[in-house]
């Protein structure tokens, strides 16, 4: 299900990941059996989690199944989707998968006319964008069974973050790194064909880059009010330590730059260039995106390749059961495109 949630400025959520960790714990203790997971959750007094696994065992689960289920969905969403650049764009145009969309490339015009004069009719230019495809991003994490036994309250943040971090970073890297080209299995970077600027990583250089980025994005009638800056936490921290009034609203968690929201992601450090930083300005309204809810599954009896680049051919496998390990798989379907030309621009700072 797709929805657009208006989110406030970033803040520390001490309960983030609690429902995800509880669900993972219950499934792991029951070895993936939903009926057993329900019993584990109820024995712990986790009624929301128990309601979730009961519904999952009896039929499809969706967001209409009650407050208890919504709390589990929202928590997974908070950990997974809301941690991505796309998930923090509050004004992106969310569309269904495999549905063509019509977008306006030039709006209608109006003006004052004399009394009794005919009203002018202006032309509206429309074009179609290709349908967004359900392209799958998958991440796996393996934790020890002992970690689940230690106590869920003390390990919830680590567990929830560990089983979703890979997917979050993968989505962000593909979305923001300009070198990523669209393929049959992956979206391309939103900056793939965007205008690039180069600037020095100094206060004066960054101010010049800001002016260039604003000019580039607004040249095609993109509304500056819907734009957002995207940068790394490292660059945001650098700006916040500069004794400059222009950067006083920027923090390591985001904040505001020139009155526009700042979205931070570690994916903004360019691949192969540790000294270079990326600063992007994106018109959120120009982004057409489809992003599914996250899916979580587990196993403690599988044999898997413990590799970041698993091969299709036969290779060495590790038994989770023999090594007292539990594997969690997180997946999400996503795709995105720019609806308008020059809807994004970026600067490389060095």
N, C-alpha and C positions, 0 to 999 in steps of 0.2 A: 504494500500500500504506500502511496506517495502523499506527502503532505509537506507544507512549508511552515516551519515553526519560527516565530519571531523570538530570537534569543537576545538576552541582555549581554552586557560586557562580560568577558571571562571572569570567573570567580572560582574559588576553591570549594568543591563539593565533597564534604567529608563522608557522605554516604554513597558516592559514586562507585558503581561496581558491586554493591552489596548483593543485589538480586542476581546478577550474573554469576558471582562467586558461589552463592547458595545453590543456584541451579547446577553449576558445574560440580559442586561437592555432592549433591544428591544423586546426580547421574553417575558420578564416579563410584560412589559407595554402593550403588545398585548395579554396577557393571553395565550401564546403559539401558537397563530395564525401567520403563516409565512407571509401571505399577510399583516396583520396588522403590523408585525415586520418590514417589508420592508418600510412601510410608516413612522414608527417611526424613523428608521435609516436615511431615506432620509431627514426627517424634521430636524434632528440633523446635517445633512451634512456629515454623515458617509457613504461614497460611497462604500467602501470596504465591510462593513457589509451589506449594502443594496443589493449589488451584490450577497453576499453569500445567504441571505434568499430568494432572487428571484430565484436563481438556485435550492435551496433546495425545494421550493414550486413546481417547474416545473418538477423535475426529480432528479435522483441520482447525488450527488456531488462528484467529484474527483479532483485530483491535476492538471488536464489538462484544467480546466475551467477558466484560466486567472489569471493575476497577483493579482487582487483584492481578489479572492478566496484564492490564495496561501498565502496571508498575514494573513488571518484569520486562515487557517490550521496551518501555521508555528507558529503563536502566541499560539494557543492551544498546539501545540507540544512543544514549548519553556517552557510553564508553566507546562505541565503534563509530557511528556516523557523525556524531557531533564533534568528534576529535579530528575530523578531516577538514581540509580547506573548503571543499564543496559543501559539507554539512554545516559549516558556519556562515555560509552565504545566505543571508535572510531574504534576498530579493532575486535569487536565481529563478528562472522559469522551469518548474518541474513538470515533466510530461510523462505520459505512459510509455512503456516500451513498445516498439514495433508499431508506432502510430505516426504517420506523416503529419507535419504541422505546417501551417501557413503563417508566415511572418511578414510584417510590413517593412519595406525598405525605404519608403517615403510616405509620410503622413499627409493628411489633407491640410489645406490652408483656408484661411478665412480673412475677411476684411470688412471695412465699413462701406456702405453703399448709400446712394441717395434715395430719398423717399420715392416709392413707386418703381424703383429700378429692379430688374431681375437679379436674383441671387446667383453669384457665380458658382459653378460646379468644378471642384478641383479633382485632380487625378490622385488615386491612392495606388501606389505600386506594391504589389504583393509577390512573394516568391515562396516556394516550398523548400523545406529542409529535409534531408534524408531521415528516415525513421531511426530512432535511437534503439540500439540492440542490447539485449541482456548479456553483456560481456562479464565474465565471472572472474572475480579476484578471490583467491583462496590462500589462507595461511594456516599453518599447523604449529602447535607448540606442545612440547612434552615436559611434564613435571613429574616429580617423584610422588609415589603414593604417600610417603611420609609427610609431604607438604600439606596434603589434604587432611592428615590426621592431627596436625599441630593445633588447629583451632581456626575455624573459618573467620572469626572476627579479626584475628591478628594478621591473616594472610589475604584478606579480601582484595585490598588494593593491588598487591603484587599479582595475584592470580587473574583478576579481571583485566589488568593491563597486559599481562604477558600473553594471554590467549587471543588478544585482539590487536596488539601493537603492529604485527607484521602486515595485516590487511590495511590498517590506517596509513602506514608509511608507504605501502605500495600504491594505494590510491593517490596519495599526495604527490609522489614522485612522478607518476605518469601524468597527472593533471598539470603540474607546474613546470617541469623541466623541459625547455624548448627542444631538446634533442629527440624527444619521443615522438615518433611518427605513427599515425594511425595504421592499424593492421586488422586482419580478420579476427584476431583474438583480443585486441586491446584498443582502447581509445587512444587518440593522440593527445599531445599536450594542448591545452587551451592557448598556449603561446607559440604553437608550431609555426604559424605564418604571421606572427605579430611583429610590429616594428621594434627593432632593438636599438638601444643607445648604450654608449660606454661612458663611464664617468669615474672620477677619482673617489675613493672612499674617504672623503673629507666633508666637513660641514658645507663648504662652498660647492663642492662637486655634487653632493647629494641634492642640494637645493636646485642646482641647474638641471639635474636629472628629473626632479619632481616637476619642474616647469615644462620640460620636454615631454614627459609622459602625459601630463594633463592636456597639452596641446594636441598630441597624437590621438588620444582617446576621444576627445570632444570634437575632432575634425569631422566626424561622421554623424553628428547629431546625437551622440550618446549622452544620456543625462548624467552629469557629473554627480548629482545627488545620490545616485544608486551605485556609485563606484566604491571599491574597497582596495586598500593596499594589501599586498601579500609580501612577507619577508620572513627571514629566519629569526628565531629568538636572539641569536647572537647579534644580528644587525640591529634589532630593536633595542637591545641592551646598550649597544654602542651609541645609538641616537639618544637614549635616555640619559647617558652620562655626559653628553655634550652640553656645554653651558650656552645653550641657544634657545631662545623663546620659541622658535619654530618647531622644536622637537619635544617640548615639555609634556605633551599629552601621550607620548609613546612609552610603553613599558615592555618588559620581557614577556608579558602575557598578552600584549596587543595594544589596546588603548585607541588613541585617535591621532591622526596626522593630517594637518590642514582641515580638520573637521570631519574627515572621512575615517571609517573604522579600519583598524589594522588587524589582519589575520596572520598569525605566526605559525610557521611550520619548519621543522628541521629539514624538510625536503628542499628548501630554497637554497641550500648550499649546493652549488653546481657540481655535477659529477666530474671527478678528476681535477677539480680546481679548488682546493681547500682554501686558497687565499681570496677567491672571488665570491662575491655575494650577489644575490639576485633581488631586485626590487621591482615588483610588478604592480601595475594599476589595471584593475579589471572592472568593467561595467557589469555588475551582477545581472542586470536586466537583459544583457546581451548573451547570457549563458543559458542554453537549453540543456537540461540534464534530466536523467532518470536514475534514481538511486533506490534500491530495494532495502527492506529491513535486513538486518544481519541474521544469519543462521548459525547455530552452535550445535555441534555433535561431538561425541567422545567414544573412546574405546580403550580398553586395557588388555585386549587379547589379540590385537593386530600385530603383524610384522611389517615394519616400515623401513624405508631408506632414510637414515638420519643425515640428510644432505640438503643444502640450500638449492642445489641444482639436480633434482632426481632425474634419472634416465628412464626411458620407456623399456630399454633392454634389461635383461636380468642383471642384478647387482647384489651386493651384500645387504642383508636385511637384519634388523634388530627386533627381537621379540619384546614387546612391551610387558607381557605377562612375566617372562623370565627375569626381566630386569626391574620388576616392581615399579613400572612407570605407567602413566596415564597420558594418552594423547588427546588433545582437543583440536578440532578443526572448525575454523570460522570462515564463512564465505558470504560474499555480498555481490549482487549484480549491479553494474553501473555503466553509464555511457554519457557522453556530453559533447556538445558542439557549440560554436559561436553562432548566434543568430544574425549578427550584423558584423560587417567588416570593421576593422579597427576597434573592435570591442575590448581589446586588451593591448597593452604595450609593456615592455620591460626594459630595465637598465641593468647592465652588468657593472658592478662596482669593484674596483681593484686598486 
